[in-house]
Amino acid sequence: MHDLAQQTLNKVSFWGKENELCFSPEKSEVIVFTWNRKWLLDELYLGDITIKRKDCVKYLGCYLDSKLSWKIHVQEKVRSATNALLTCKRVIGKNRGLNSKAALWIYTAIARHN
């Protein structure tokens, strides 16, 4: 399996060179999507530089883990929404308050944004 992965990576690299497209090995990451815990992939190389292997990557704003469970993505979105909500709470202050309609509007805006 490793040979096939490395051959494919070599073909992509060759195609990039033919089409004047450069790939950055330092910014590239490898993730293997599988439920099998014991499935291993040897190091892959782009040119003579090893590509880092990760268990979780961020791609187009989504966190993808090797088992595609979405657990890390959901945790990150909850963390982000909680931080935004606490920021709004600090802006409003302790003495001032919001009516329930405004509070619902802020909560909905934060939940939809994150």
Backbone hydrogen bonds, N-H to C=O, Kabsch-Sander energy under -0.5 kcal/mol:
donor,donor_aa,acceptor,acceptor_aa,energy
5,A,1,M,-2.2
6,Q,2,H,-2.8
7,Q,3,D,-2.7
8,T,4,L,-2.4
9,L,5,A,-2.3
10,N,6,Q,-2.3
11,K,7,Q,-2.2
12,V,8,T,-2.3
13,S,9,L,-2.3
14,F,10,N,-2.5
15,W,11,K,-2.7
16,G,12,V,-2.3
17,K,13,S,-2.1
18,E,14,F,-2.2
19,N,15,W,-1.7
20,E,17,K,-1.3
21,L,16,G,-3.9
27,K,24,S,-0.7
28,S,24,S,-0.8
30,V,52,K,-2.9
33,F,31,I,-0.6
34,T,32,V,-0.8
34,T,66,S,-1.9
37,R,35,W,-0.6
39,W,36,N,-0.7
40,L,38,K,-0.5
46,L,49,I,-2.6
47,G,45,Y,-0.6
49,I,46,L,-1.3
51,I,44,L,-2.7
52,K,28,S,-0.8
54,K,30,V,-3.1
57,V,64,L,-2.4
59,Y,57,V,-0.6
59,Y,62,C,-3.0
62,C,59,Y,-1.8
64,L,57,V,-3.1
64,L,62,C,-0.7
65,D,63,Y,-0.5
66,S,55,D,-1.9
68,L,65,D,-1.9
74,V,70,W,-2.6
75,Q,71,K,-2.4
76,E,72,I,-2.4
77,K,73,H,-2.2
78,V,74,V,-2.5
79,R,75,Q,-2.3
80,S,76,E,-2.3
81,A,77,K,-2.5
82,T,78,V,-2.4
83,N,79,R,-2.3
84,A,80,S,-2.1
85,L,81,A,-2.4
86,L,82,T,-2.5
87,T,83,N,-2.0
88,C,84,A,-2.1
89,K,85,L,-2.1
90,R,86,L,-2.2
91,V,87,T,-2.0
92,I,88,C,-2.2
93,G,89,K,-1.9
103,A,99,N,-2.3
104,L,100,S,-2.3
105,W,101,K,-2.0
106,I,102,A,-2.4
107,Y,103,A,-2.5
108,T,104,L,-2.6
109,A,105,W,-2.3
110,I,106,I,-2.4
111,A,107,Y,-2.6
112,R,108,T,-2.3
113,H,109,A,-1.8
114,N,110,I,-2.1
